[in-house]
Amino acid sequence: MLSSLLTVLSLLSLAYSQSFTTWTPPGPNDLRSPCPGLNSLANHGFLPHNGQGLTIPILIKGLKDGLNVGADFSTVIGSAGLLSVPNNPLATSFTLKDIRKHNFPIEHDASLSRADFNLDNGDNWMFNQSIFDTVLQFYDGMSETSIPVASVAKYNRVKTEQARDPKFTYTPQQYVLSYGETALYLSTMGNPTTGVAPVEWVKAFFEQERLPYNEGWRPTAQETNLVTLGGMILQLVAANKDTLPEGLLITTNTLKLAFGGYNPITGLLDHIL
């Protein structure tokens, strides 16, 4: 009963504080994650600005109101977030710091904007401009993103880290998360079907962890959900020479498993809590 009351109060508080036009970067005691989307939503008040007290209802509302992301995706991410809370298998909330954990539930090697866990003293969550610049170089001279270019930029990150990270991990789960990372920014900053987004908006989203409302961005009319992300991932995979892991099918169920922290082929929770 108390937990339900706290969730209602939190939702009411967020409804009052959320704003597309008000952006407040994190203070010294605010927590942030490896995900620019969740961080941006916290910076705009769609999620708790301190990065704490996240529940599935709060995620569902925040992702829907801020980015028009569906409840199916938010529920999966929220459930994985609860599993990431250390030493508390019955947790009812989690923090953005909890999901920094390496390879579980959403953090992965070859991020578009973060260093690999094993290469930067464990700093796998702070924005890394040098790494993101290697993604932006593929958009040089372009004003908009495209699925083929985004795919090549993403695969370049994989090849780069495979060559220099001796502990590089790219299991079927990381494979899905890696392509999902690209599909998410193309969908939420641009279009869930075409993947076309102004590069200027993508830069603000990653570099400042800000929703580029003042530049003209608005939440997409079409919802981003597990179905649309699956379609986008298939297009991204088809656009480069990356090999689909044996036994992996890109379906709504496998996306649900991978984003939820489970092996998308076996359905097992490989991570040791």
FIZAMAR-265773 format. One record per atom (N, C-alpha, C, CB): residue in one letter; x, y, z. Coordinates in pm, whole numbers, plus 32768, in hexadecimal, padded with zeros to 4 digits. Glycine has a CB too. Layout:
AXYZ
...
END
This chain:
M80527F888000
M800080008000
M8057807E8000
M7FA280008079
L80BC8080805B
L811680F28064
L816281057FE2
L817780E180D8
S819080947FA7
S81DA809B7F29
S818480D77EBB
S820A80107EFF
S810680B17EB3
S80AB80E67E4D
S8095817C7E61
S8024809C7E52
L808781A67EDF
L807282337EFD
L80EC82857ED5
L805482467F92
L816382517EF1
L81DE82977ECC
L81EA82A47E35
L8258824F7F05
T81C2823B7DEC
T81C882407D5A
T816A82AA7D24
T81A581B87D1E
V80F082B27D5B
V808F83177D30
V80C583A37D4A
V800883047D78
L80FF83B87DC1
L8136843B7DE3
L81AB845E7D86
L8166843C7E76
S81FD83FA7D65
S826D84127D0A
S823B84397C7F
S82C683967D01
L81D483F47C4F
L819C84137BCB
L8161849F7BC9
L813183AD7BA5
L811E84C67C34
L80E5854D7C3A
L815485B67C3C
L808C855C7CB7
S81BF85997C83
S822F85F67C89
S827186057C01
S829685C67CEF
L828385967BB9
L82C0859B7B35
L826785E47AD2
L82DD850F7B03
A81E585D17ADB
A818886167A81
A819586AD7A8F
A80F785EB7A9E
Y81B786D97B08
Y81C787697B21
Y824E879B7AEE
Y81B987877BB7
S82B687497AFA
S833E87777ADE
S836B87647A4E
S839D87317B38
Q832C87097A03
Q835D86EA797C
Q8348875F791C
Q8318866E7946
S83AC877678C7
S83A687E6786A
S840487CE77F5
S83C9886A78B1
F83D187DF777C
F842587D27705
F8486884876FA
F83CF87CA7687
T846088BB772F
T84B08934771D
T850D89517791
T845789A97707
T84F8890F7802
T854F89247875
T85B088AF7881
T84FD893378F8
W862F88CD7877
W86988867787D
W86F6888A78EF
W86E6885C77F6
T8706882E794D
T875E884479BF
T87C387D279C7
T870E884F7A43
P884287ED79AD
P88A5878079B3
P88B087497A40
P892E87B27983
P88E886D17A4D
P88F186937AD2
P894F86DF7B2E
P891F86037AC6
G892A86E57BAD
G8982871C7C13
G89DF86B27C4A
G8931875B7C84
P8A3386D67CA9
P8A9886777CDC
P8A5E85FB7D1F
P8AF286BE7D3D
N89E486037D4F
N89A885907D94
N893E85497D40
N896A85BD7E16
D892B85757CC4
D88CB85357C6B
D890D84C07C22
D8892859B7C04
L88C284557C0F
L88F783DC7BD1
L88CF83D67B3E
L88C6835F7C1A
R892B83A47AEC
R890E83937A5E
R8941830B7A2F
R894E84057A0B
S891382E479B8
S892C825C7985
S897E82627905
S88A78213796B
P899B81EE78C7
P89DD81EF7844
P897E821377D2
P8A1A81687829
C88FC822677EF
C8899823C7785
C887782D07777
C881981EC77A3
P8897830E7705
P8878839D76F3
P87E283B976F3
P88B483CE7671
G8791835876CD
G8701836C76CD
G86CA837B775A
G86BC82F97688
L86EB831D77B2
L86BD8326783C
L86F783A17881
L86E482A8788A
N877683C07865
N87B4843678A1
N876E84B67872
N8849843B787E
S874E84BE77F1
S8709853377BD
S8682854577FF
S86F885287725
L863A84D87810
L85B784DF784F
L85C3850E78E0
L857184577849
A862C84E57926
A8643851579AE
A866785A979AE
A86B184C379F2
N86B585D4794D
N86DC86617945
N866786BD7927
N8747867478DC
H85FD868578EC
H858586D478CD
H851386BA7930
H855686B57840
G852B86687994
G84C5865079FA
G845D85E879D7
G848286CD7A17
F846D85A27966
F840F85377945
F842A84BB799C
F8418851378AF
L84A484AF79CB
L84CA844D7A31
L8503849B7AA6
L853283E479F9
P850984617B1D
P853F84AA7B90
P85C984E57B71
P8547844F7C0A
H85D885677B8A
H865685A97B66
H86CD85727BB2
H864B863E7B7F
N86B5853E7C2A
N872585067C76
N874C847A7C48
N870385037D09
G86FE84417BEA
G871F83BD7BB4
G8700834C7C13
G87AF83B97B90
Q86AC83657C75
Q868B82FF7CD9
Q85F582E47CDC
Q86BC832A7D64
G85D182767D1E
G854482577D30
G84F982347CB1
G850182C87D70
L853F81F77C52
L84FF81D37BD4
L84AE81527BE5
L856A81C17B64
T843281567BB8
T83DA80E27BB9
T83A680CC7B2C
T836480F47C1E
I8368805B7B14
I833180417A8F
I82C680A77A69
I82F77FB37A88
P826680C97AC1
P820581327A9A
P824681B87A7A
P81A081457B09
I82AD81DD7AC5
I82F2825B7AAA
I833782567A22
I8359827A7B18
L837781E67A02
L83B781D8797F
L835181DC790F
L840681547978
I82E28197791F
I827B819478B7
I824B82217899
I8204813A78E2
K822D826E7901
K81FB82F678EC
K8268835178B3
K81C783307970
G82E1834978EC
G834C83A178C0
G8376838B782F
G83C3838F7918
L8385830C7807
L83AD82ED777E
L833D830D771B
L83D4825B7773
K82C282FA7745
K8251831A76ED
K824283B176DB
K81CF82DD7724
D824283FA774A
D822E848A7744
D82A384D07700
D821A84C277CF
G831C84A1771A
G839184E776E8
G83BD84C0765D
G840084D37742
L83B0843E763A
L83E6840D75BB
L838383BB7569
L846183BB75D5
N830983AD7599
N82A583577559
N82D982C97543
N827B839474D3
V8312829275AE
V833F820775AE
V82D681B575F7
V83CD81F875F3
G82B4814175C0
G824680F175F0
G825D80AC7676
G8225808C758D
A81EF808776B4
A81F380467737
A82367FBE7731
A81668036776F
D82327F7B76BD
D82727EF776B3
D83087F0376CA
D82567EB6762A
F83467F637688
F83D77F787697
F83F77FA87725
F840B7FDE7630
S83AB80087757
S83C5804077DC
S83B87FD67849
S836580B377F9
T83577F7D783A
T83437F13789D
T83BB7EB478A0
T82C37EC57880
V83EE7E93782B
V84627E3A7823
V84DC7E7B7864
V84807E157790
I84F57EFA7840
I85687F417879
I85587F517910
I857A7FCA7836
G84DF7F71793A
G84C67F8079C9
G84DA7EFF7A16
G843B7FB479E0
S84AC7E9179DE
S84BD7E0F7A1F
S85517DEB7A2B
S84727DA279D1
A859D7E0A79C2
A862D7DF079C5
A86717E4B7A2B
A866B7E05793A
G86437EC77A33
G867A7F237A95
G86687EEF7B23
G863A7FAB7A88
L85F67EB57B40
L85DD7E7D7BC4
L863C7E097BE1
L854C7E4E7BD1
L865A7DB97B79
L86B77D497B8B
L87457D797BA2
L86B37CED7B11
S87627DF57B7B
S87EB7E277B87
S880B7E5E7C12
S88037E937B21
V87A67E6C7C66
V87BE7EA17CED
V88127E3E7D3C
V87367EBE7D38
P88847E677D6F
P88DC7E077DB3
P88A17DD47E36
P89637E467DCF
N88AE7D537E4A
N888A7D127EC8
N87F87D257EF1
N88E37D457F35
N87A17D347E8D
N87147D467EAE
N86BC7D107E3E
N86F57DDB7EC8
P86A77C8C7E3A
P86577C507DCF
P85C37C777DD4
P86627BBB7DD7
L85977CB57E41
L850B7CDD7E4E
L84FC7D757E43
L84D37CAC7ED3
A855D7DB77E07
A85597E497DFC
A84DD7E787DB1
A85D87E7C7DB6
T84A67EE87DDD
T84317F237D9A
T84557FA37D4F
T83C37F417E01
S84D17FCF7D5D
S850180447D13
S859780357CFD
S84E080C97D5E
F85CB80847CA0
F865A80807C86
F868A810C7C63
F867B801E7C13
T870D811C7C52
T8746819E7C2F
T878B81957BA7
T87AA81CC7C9C
L87A882087B6E
L87F182087AF0
L887F81D37B02
L87F582947AB5
K88B381DD7B7A
K893881A47B95
K8935810C7B90
K896C81D37C1E
D88C680D07BBA
D88BC803E7BBC
D88D180027B31
D883580137BF3
I88A580497AC8
I88AD800E7A42
I8930802F79FC
I8839803D79EE
R8993805D7A48
R8A1A806C7A11
R8A637FE67A0E
R8A6B80D17A63
K8A2D7F827A4F
K8A717F017A60
K8A9C7ECA79D7
K8A157E9C7AA8
H8B187E9D79D0
H8B4F7E6F7950
H8B067DF3791C
H8BE47E50795E
N8AD77DFE78A2
N8A917D92785B
N8A0D7D69789A
N8AEA7D197854
F89D77DBF78F4
F89547DA0792C
F89197E1C796D
F895E7D2D7992
P889D7E41794D
P88497E0378E7
P88587E42785C
P87B97E0A7911
I887C7EC67857
I887E7F0877D4
I89097F3577A8
I88227F7E77D5
E89697F3D7805
E89EF7F6B77E2
E8A347F00778E
E8A427F8A7861
H8A837F2B772C
H8AC77ECB76D3
H8B437F0B7699
H8A697E9B7662
D8BA07EB6766D
D8C177EE57629
D8BF27F2175A2
D8C7D7E737616
A8C4E7F72756C
A8C3C7FB274E9
A8BC5801274E7
A8C2A7F48747D
S8BAF80567556
S8B4880BE755A
S8B68812C74F5
S8B3C80FA75E8
L8B01817274CA
L8B1481E1746E
L8B50825B74B1
L8A918206742E
S8B4882617536
S8B7282DD7579
S8BB482C67601
S8AFC8337758B
R8BCF82487623
R8C10822A76A2
R8C8781CD768C
R8BAC81E97705
A8CE881D676E4
A8D5C817E76DB
A8D3880F2770C
A8DD381B6772D
D8D80808F76DA
D8D708007770D
D8D9B800377A1
D8DC37FA276B9
F8D567FB377ED
F8D6F7FA9787C
F8E017F88789A
F8D157F3E78BA
N8E3E7F327849
N8EC67F037865
N8F337F5F7830
N8ED97E7B782B
L8F0F7FCD77EF
L8F74802377B1
L8F7F80AD77F0
L8F5680327721
D8F2780D37847
D8F2A815C787C
D8F11815B7913
D8EC181B47835
N8F5981057959
N8F5080FB79EA
N8EC180E67A1B
N8F8981797A29
G8E73809D79CD
G8DEB807F79F5
G8D8680EC79DA
G8DE980607A84
D8DB0815A799B
D8D5381C7797D
D8D0881A778FC
D8D9D824F7971
N8C9D815C7909
N8C4D81327896
N8BCB8180788D
N8C31809E789D
W8BC081EE78D7
W8B3F823478DA
W8B4982CA78B8
W8B0282247961
M8BBE830678C9
M8BCD839478A7
M8BD983A57810
M8C4883D178EF
F8B9D841077DB
F8BA8842B774C
F8C3A843D7725
F8B5584A77725
N8C60840176B4
N8CE984087682
N8CE7844775F7
N8D2C837B767E
Q8D1284C575EF
Q8D0B850D7570
Q8D6084CE7504
Q8D35859D7584
S8DD6849E7529
S8E30846374C6
S8DF083EB7482
S8EB484397507
I8DAC839874D0
I8D6983247497
I8CF4834E7441
I8D3A82C57505
F8CA583AC7472
F8C3183D77423
F8C5C841B73A2
F8BD984367475
D8CD0845D73A3
D8D02849B7328
D8D1D843372BC
D8D8384EA7345
T8D3F83B872E3
T8D568350727F
T8CD38324723E
T8D9B82D772BE
V8C64833B7283
V8BE083227248
V8BBA839671ED
V8B74830E72B7
L8BCE8411721F
L8BA9848771D2
L8BF68493714E
L8BC085057226
Q8C70845C714A
Q8CC0846870CF
Q8C7B84277057
Q8D49842A70E4
F8C2783C67071
F8BE083857003
F8B6F83DD6FCD
F8BA782FE7031
Y8B468440701B
Y8ADF849E6FED
Y8B1C851F6FB7
Y8A7F84BD705F
D8B9E85206FA4
D8BE185996F75
D8BA385C96EF1
D8C7885806F63
G8B7A86466EEF
G8B3D867F6E76
G8AA986606E68
G8B84864C6DFE
M8A7086166EC8
M89E385F26EC3
M899486426F2A
M89D0855A6EDB
S891B86686F08
S88C686AF6F68
S886586516FAD
S887A871F6F22
E885285D86F75
E87F585776FAD
E883484ED6FB6
E877585716F59
T8804849F7014
T883284157022
T87EF83BC6FBA
T881683E170B0
S882483466FAB
S87E582DF6F57
S880682586F93
S881682E96EC2
I87B481F76F78
I87CC81716FAD
I884F81366F79
I875981156F89
P886E813F6EF7
P88ED81056EC8
P896881446F0B
P88F981156E32
V896981C86F18
V89DD820B6F55
V89E481EC6FEA
V89D582A56F3F
A897281EE702D
A897081CE70BC
A89A1814070D5
A88E281DF70F5
S897E80E5707B
S89A780597089
S8A3E804C707D
S89628004701F
V8A79808F701B
V8B0A80897008
V8B5380C8707F
V8B3180CF6F85
A8B1D813870B1
A8B5A817A7125
A8B56812071A0
A8B1281FE7143
K8AE680DC71B3
K8AD880817225
K8B38800A7218
K8A46804E722F
Y8B407FCF71A1
Y8B977F5C718D
Y8C2A7F82719A
Y8B7D7F1C7105
N8C4C7FFD7176
N8CD5802D7188
N8CFB802F721C
N8CE580B8714B
R8C9C80537272
R8CB880527301
R8CD67FC37331
R8C41808E734F
V8C8C7F6372FD
V8CA47ED77323
V8D307EAB72F6
V8C397E7B72E5
K8D537EC8727A
K8DD67E9E7247
K8E487EE37293
K8DE07EBD71B2
T8E337F6272B6
T8E9A7FAC7300
T8EB47F6D7388
T8E70803E7311
E8E497F5073D1
E8E5B7F1A7458
E8E867E887455
E8DDB7F2974A7
Q8E5D7E3E73F1
Q8E8D7DB473E3
Q8F257DB273D4
Q8E4B7D6F736A
A8F5A7E177391
A8FEA7E1B7375
A903D7E4973EE
A90057E777300
R90007E987449
R90537ED074B4
R902A7EA87541
R90517F6374AA
D8FB67E6B7552
D8F897E4375D7
D8F9B7DAB75E5
D8EF47E6C75EE
P8FFE7D7F7632
P90167CEE763E
P8FA47CA37682
P90977CD6768A
K8F4D7CEB76C7
K8EDC7CAB770B
K8E587CCF76C8
K8ED97CD5779F
F8E607CF4764A
F8DE87D1D7600
F8D7F7CAE7601
F8E0E7D427570
T8D027CD5761B
T8C937C767622
T8C2A7C9975BB
T8C557C7376B0
Y8C037C36756B
Y8B9F7C4F7501
Y8B4A7BD274EE
Y8BE37C78747A
T8B067BAB755A
T8AAD7B387557
T8A2C7B607510
T8A907B0575E8
P89D07B0274F9
P89507B2774BC
P89077B977506
P88F77AAF74B5
Q89127B9A758B
Q88D07C0675D4
Q890E7C8D75B3
Q88D87BED766A
Q89957C9775B5
Q89D67D157593
Q89BE7D3B7501
Q8A6C7D0C75AF
Y89B37CD674AD
Y89957CEF741F
Y89117D3B7412
Y89907C6A73D0
V88AB7D0B7457
V88277D4B7450
V882B7DD57490
V87BC7CF37495
L886B7DE07505
L88737E61754A
L88BD7EC874F6
L88B77E5175D2
S89267E9D74B4
S89767EF87463
S89257F3073EE
S89F27EB1742F
Y88E07ED973A7
Y888C7F09733A
Y88137F567370
Y885D7E9272E3
G87E47F2D73E5
G87747F747422
G879780027447
G87447F2B749D
E881380177472
E8842809E7493
E883580FB741A
E88D4809A74C4
T886180CA73A6
T8857811A732D
T87C6812B7302
T88A880DB72BB
A877980C07308
A86ED80C872E2
A86A0812C7338
A86AB803F72EC
L86C2813573B7
L867C818F7412
L8696822173EE
L86A7817574A1
Y8713824673D2
Y872982D473B4
Y86F082F9732B
Y87BE82F573B9
L86F7829E72CC
L86BB82BB7249
L862482C97254
L86DE824C71E3
S85E8827872AA
S8556827872B8
S852382F17305
S852881FA72FC
T8562830E7377
T852D837773CF
T8555840273A1
T855D8361745D
M85C8840F7363
M85F18492732F
M85C284A872A1
M8688849F7335
G8597843D725E
G856F844971D3
G84EA840A71B5
G85D6840E717C
N84EF838D7186
N84758349715B
N848482B37176
N8459836470C4
P8423827571BA
P842E81E771DC
P842E81897165
P83BF81C17237
T840B81BA70EF
T840B81667078
T84808182701D
T838A8179702B
T849A82027000
T850282276FA0
T858A823C6FE0
T84D982A36F57
G858D825F7060
G860C827970A2
G864D82FC707A
G866A820B7087
V86038356703D
V863B83D77011
V8628843E7080
V85F684076F8D
A8696847970AD
A869384DF7115
A86FB854970F7
A86AC84A071A0
P86E085C87115
P8748862F7106
P87C18610715D
P870F86B9712A
V883686157124
V88B185F8716F
V88BF865871E4
V892C86017113
E889286D471D2
E88998738723E
E884C870872B9
E886087BE720D
W87D986CA72A5
W878A86987315
W87D18624735A
W86FE866D72E6
V880C85CC730B
V885385597342
V88C985877397
V888484FB72D1
K890F85ED7368
K8981862273B4
K89548659743C
K89C986907364
A88E886A5743F
A88B786DC74BD
A888E866B751D
A883F873A74A5
F8851860674E5
F882085947534
F8893854C7579
F87D2853174DB
F88FF85347530
F897184EC7567
F89CF854875B5
F89BE84A774F7
E89F585B67579
E8A5F860975B3
E8A308657762E
E8A938669754A
Q89B48686762C
Q898186D3769D
Q891B868676F1
Q89438754766C
E88F0861476BD
E888585C676FC
E880D86237714
E88B585857783
R87E4865A76A3
R877A86BE76A0
R871B869F762D
R87B4874D7692
L869886B17642
L863786A275D7
L863987227585
L85A886847610
P865587197503
P866B879174B1
P85EA87D97488
P86B9876D7435
Y859887F574EB
Y8515883374D2
Y852688BE7495
Y84C4883C7555
N8586890A74C7
N859A89927495
N85CA89957405
N85FD89DB74ED
E8604892773D8
E8632891E734D
E85C588ED72EE
E86AA88C07344
G855188CA7326
G84E288A072D2
G84B4881172E4
G850588B37247
W850087C37332
W84D987377349
W8457872F7399
W854886EB7393
R840686CC7379
R839086AB73C7
R8388861273D1
R830E86E77387
P834A85DC743A
P8338854A743E
P82F3851A73BF
P82E6852074BA
T831F84A9738C
T82E98477730F
T82558453731D
T833883FC72E0
A820B846472AF
A817D844072B0
A816C83A972BF
A81398471722F
Q81C8835E7282
Q81C482CC728C
Q8210829E7307
Q81FE828B720D
E81D482477353
E8214821473CD
E828B81BB73AC
E81AF81C77422
T82F481C773FB
T8364816973F5
T834A80FB745B
T83ED81B17412
N8348807F742D
N832C800E7485
N837D7F957457
N82947FED7488
L83677F237494
L83B77EAD7472
L83A27E8273E1
L83947E3B74CF
V832B7E9673AD
V83107E707321
V835D7ECA72C2
V82797E797303
T83567F4E72D7
T839D7FA9727C
T84347F9C728B
T8373803B7297
L84637F857306
L84F27F73731A
L85247EF572D4
L85147F6E73AF
G84D57E8B72D8
G84FB7E107292
G850A7E2771FD
G84957DA372AA
G84AC7E7171C3
G84B47E907134
G852D7EE47114
G84377ED77107
M854C7F46716A
M85C07F9C7153
M86427F4C7160
M85C0801171B5
I864A7EF471C3
I86C37EA471D5
I86DB7E4A715C
I86B87E4E7255
L86737E107126
L86827DBC70AF
L86BA7E0D703A
L85FB7D7E7087
Q868C7E88702B
Q86C17EDE6FC1
Q87547F006FDA
Q866E7F5E6FB6
L87777F197056
L88027F3A7077
L885E7EC3705F
L880C7F677109
V88347E4D7087
V88857DD47072
V889B7DBB6FDE
V88427D5A70B3
A88347DD16F8E
A883E7DB76EFE
A889A7E196EB7
A87B57DBC6EBF
A88BA7E896EFA
A89047EF56EB6
A899A7EEC6ECA
A88D47F7A6EE7
N89CE7E866F12
N8A5E7E796F20
N8A867DE56F1C
N8A8E7EB96FA3
K8B047DC96F3B
K8B387D426F2E
K8B3D7CF66FB3
K8BC27D466EF1
D8AFC7D2C7019
D8AF67CE6709A
D8AA77C657088
D8AB67D417107
T8AD07BFD70CE
T8A907B7A70C0
T8A2D7B637132
T8AFA7B0970BE
L89B57B3D710F
L89507B1D7174
L897B7AA071C0
L88C47B097132
P89827AA47246
P89AB7A2D7292
P895279B67273
P89A87A4B7329
E89907941726D
E894678C7724D
E88D678B072B3
E89A6784C7249
G88607898727F
G87EE787C72D5
G879F78F67301
G881D7835734D
L87D2796F72E0
L878E79EA730A
L872C7A1972A0
L87F37A597329
L86B27A2D72C7
L864D7A6A7271
L86267AEF72AF
L85D07A0D7260
I86147B54725C
I85ED7BD8728E
I85547BDE7292
I86287C4B7236
T851D7BC07304
T848C7BC37317
T846C7C177392
T84537B337326
T83EC7C3273A5
T83C37C7D741B
T83EE7C35749A
T832C7C94741B
N83E47BB1749A
N84087B647511
N849E7B69752C
N83DC7AD47500
T84F17B5E74C5
T85827B6174DC
T85AE7BED7509
T85CF7B37745D
L856D7C5574D6
L858C7CDB7505
L85667CEA7597
L85447D4674B0
K84F47CB475BC
K84C57CBA7646
K852A7C7376A2
K84387C7A7654
L855D7C027676
L85BE7BB876C6
L86417C0576D2
L85D77B2F7688
A86757C367662
A86F77C797662
A86F47CF976B4
A87237C9775D2
F86907D4E769E
F86877DCA76EA
F86647DB0777B
F861F7E2776AB
G862F7D3B7797
G860F7D187820
G86837CD8786A
G859B7CBC7823
G86F57CC87827
G876B7C907867
G877C7BFB7854
G87677CAE78F6
Y87287BBD77FF
Y872D7B2D77EA
Y876F7B097766
Y869F7AF277EF
N87A17A90775D
N87D97A5E76E0
N87677A51767A
N882379D576F5
P876E7A97760A
P86FD7A9675AC
P86EC7A137560
P870D7B047549
I874D79BA7568
I874179387526
I870D78CE7587
I87C9790C74EC
T874978C875FE
T87227861765F
T86B1788E76BB
T8799783976B2
G86A0791076C9
G863C79447725
G8667794077B6
G85BD78F77716
L86E8792077CF
L871A79127857
L875A79937889
L877D789F785F
L875579A8790B
L87977A197949
L882779EF7966
L874D7A4779CA
D88817A0F790A
D890B79E17918
D89567A2E7984
D895579EF7894
H892A7AA8799D
H89747AFC79FC
H89617AC97A8A
H89457B8F79F1
I89CE7ACA7AD6
I89C87AA17B63
I89AD7B1C7BB8
I8A4D7A5B7B90
L893B7B1C7BFA
L89157B907C4B
L89647B957CCE
L887E7B8D7C68
END
